[in-house]
């Protein structure tokens, strides 16, 4: 079984390195470390597809982790994001929840709390993705049925009844 790939988006290099070592100790594969949106996108453009993203909220550059998480939902809709931040303000937590994040861990974090948050996020994400795929399949069946009904109605409207 391949290791779970985790992308680290953290602008503090010491914290990022520590996080990378912690993830390795826990048996995960850090698949990249980025301090901002630009570097994150460069990693993803190389074809890296993480199983989970650990995202700081305050990053170097104009884009916050919350904004980046929202943007990544379009390119990586099935990849869960767990925020890792020192910010415990309720407004920030509310904004982060709007991204449908799978976790919010406060720094400094405990290794056991990080591990638990990652495992729960991965499990919940898997369940959500299965439900989403089933929903998409059902929607496709519905579209097909609606299309067939429209074709049948169109054929009926073209049919001319002759009286004898």
N, C-alpha and C positions, 0 to 999 in steps of 0.2 A: 504494500500500500504506500502511495506517495505521501510525502509530508504536506501538511497544510501550509500554503504560501500566504504570508502576511506582509502587506506593504505598510511601512512606517512613514507617516507624514508628520514630521516633528522638526521645528526650527532650531531647537537647542541641541547642538551636536553631542554634548556629554549625555544628555538624557536619551538621545537617539541611539548612541552606542550602547548605553546601559540596557535600553529596551531590546536592542538587537541581541545582546548576550543573554538576556532573560528569556527571550523567545527561543533561542537555540537550546538553552537549558531545559525548557519545557517541551522540546521536541518539535517545534515548529520551524519552518523555513522562511526567514526574512528574505523577501524577494526584491527588496529595494528600500532605500531610505531617501526621503525628499524633504527639503526644508520649506518648500512653497509649491504653488500651483504649477509653475513652469516646469520644475524638475519632476513633479508628479506626472505631468502629461508626457514628458520625455521618456520616463520609465514605461508608461503604458503604451506609447507609440512603438516601443521595441517589441511589443507583443506579449509583455508580461500581463498575466491575468491573475490577480490575487484572489484568494479564497475569502480574505477579510482585510479591511483597512483599519489601522489604528491611526486616528486623526487628532492632532492637536487643534485647538480652536484658534489660537493666535499664531499666525504664521508670518514669515518674512514676506513682504510685498503687500499689495493692496487687497488681496483676496483672503478672507478668513477661512478657517476649516469648515465652518458651517456652509458658507457659500460654495466652497469646493465640493463638499459632500452632496449638495443639491445638484451641481453640474454633473457630477459623476453618476448620478442616478440614471441619466439618459444613456451614457456609454457603458456603464456596468450595473444594469438594473438588478442583477441577482447577487451582487457582492455586498455583504453587510459592512456597515461602518460602526466602529466603536470609538467614541470620543474619549480622549485622554488629556485632561486639562487641569490647571490649577484653579480655574474659574468656577466658583460655586454660586454665582448670582442667579437668582430665580429667572430673571429675564433671559439670560444666556441659555439656561437649561430649557426654557420654553422654545427659544429659537432653534436650539439643537434638536428638540423633539419634532419639529416641523420637517426635518429631513428623514424621519422614520428611522433614526439611528437605532442600533441594536444594543447600545450600552453607553454609559457615561461614567467614566472612572476619574476620580479626583487624584491629582498628584499631591504629595508623593504617594505612590501606589504600593501595595503589598503584592508580592509575586503570586500568592495564592488567590488574591482578589482578581488580578489580571487574568490568571489562568481560568478561573470560574467564569469571568465575563466573556472571555473568548469562546469557551466551550458552549455556554448558553446561547451566545449570538450565532454561532455556527449551526447549532441544532435548530433554533427558531427560524433562522434563515432558510435552512433546508426544507423545513415544513412549509414555510410561506411560499417558497419557490415551487414546491410540488402543487400546492393549491393554485398558484398563479398559472402554472402550465395546464392544469385541469380546466381552469376557467377559460384560458385561451382556446383550448381544444373544443370546449362547449360552444364558445362564441363562433368558432369556425364552422361547426356543425349547423348552428343557427343561421349563419350567413348562407350556407349552401342550401338549406331548406327554404329560406326566403327567396333565394335566386330561382330555385325550382318552381316555387309557387308563382313567381312573377312570369316565368317562361310559360307555365300552364295557362295563366290568365291571358297572356299575350296571344297564345295559340287559340284560345277560345274566342277572343275578340276578332281574330282573323277568319274564323270559321263562318262561312255563310250557309245558313239553312235554306234549303230549297223546299218550297211547298209543292206537293203534287196534287 
